[in-house]
Amino acid sequence: MLEFFIAKRYLRVRHKLNFITVISLLSTLGITIGVAALVIVLAVFNGFGSVVTSILVSFDPHLRIGLQEQRTESNIKFIENKLAANKSIDTFYPFVEGKTILIGKRNYEIANLKGIGAGKGINDWGVATKIISGSFDIYSDSINNKIVLGLPLALRLSVRIGDTLTITSAKHIESAITRMSIPRSVRFIITGIFESNNRDYDLSYIFTSLNSGKKLFGNNLDGYEVRLSNFDQAEQVKTQISNQLFNQEVSVLSWYDLHKDLYDIMLLERWIAYLLLSLIIAVAAFNIFASLTMTVMEKKRDIGILKTLGMNNKSIVKIFTLEGILTGVLGTTFGLIIGIGVCLLQIYYNFYPLDPSKYIISALPVELRFVDIIAIASVSLVLSFTAAIYPAKRAAKTQILESIKYE
């Protein structure tokens, strides 16, 4: 292909360093830096996103089904039968939840108490796997009411395993004030202390059995929490359950919906980083535009000779367009090699460690995704192609007589 051969010849470094050569080198270097920076930054965002997801999914249910009104026994049975029949669901259990006031010996705290029913594998995930003191022993004794709470909450209340807390429902306090009655309170024995690596959970949630929760909040179920065999199918199963329970007036939320604000912020940050770092590639593309424009002026005689030999305007456009694209391909290739190389070094050798005593991870998390690499390379090549269009068309407009009349 003649056009490709000529474009490659023009792109080679000249014997003497001149202004056009410097700009061409800066264009390639700019694209290399921009692409490498994008690959590394997006890989770090992916890594932190995966860490956050793994923490949330290991503690939260994959789906939460909220009951919006009081249910009859037949309604409850219908919902449970539909959940049991779904092959994607690993386990599910009912729960009650509400805002409570925890009264210790010296002070008090406000927290959400959740009463959870026993389900298959309940001890294999969630709060049961985060116990650091005591045990997740909330079902074994029908006489005593037992709870587990987070370490920061235990420290604030100055309590430990075996101590007793008096817990009052905030809703019952409100109704007691209006009715001039004594609010319902229940005494709980602390059987376990957990630490989930999420301070909001550790400070805000306490857990007990479903029966103990009903003693405090009443017999009305708030809903069901569902664990799936594969949490990546959460949206698909959510749609299935919503369709099956359409007439039951329930709300179905996935693990993503439960933390949608957090993921929206993370997505916004990711897009902002992508756009800002893309400006580096855009500046490099502008340098391609400048270098090609000056190359067209420098090669004006060559263009005239090529036209004299019979080369048409389409081929002239193709020559200089290919030159811009080749600059983009070189910069993009080097950038991808550098970016992917740095990420692989971090993945396998952890050359940027983190202090485990301050962070929940031991090294900067990095995760490469093929889709990101394709998107970065595409943007780089598209900008390079766009920058080459005008100089290429300008080259095609060169008049033969004007370009070679002094030769």
Salt bridges, closest charged atoms under 4 A:
ASP60 OD2 - HIS259 NE2 2.38
ASP90 OD1 - LYS120 NZ 3.33
GLU109 OE1 - ARG156 NH1 3.88
ASP137 OD2 - LYS146 NZ 3.12
GLU225 OE2 - ARG64 NH2 3.03
GLU225 OE2 - LYS114 NZ 2.67
ASP257 OD2 - LYS238 NZ 2.59
ASP264 OD2 - LYS260 NZ 3.07
GLU298 OE1 - ARG14 NH2 3.72
ASP302 OD1 - ARG301 NH2 3.81
GLU367 OE2 - ARG369 NE 3.28
ASP372 OD1 - ARG270 NH2 2.64
GLU407 OE2 - ARG301 NE 3.84
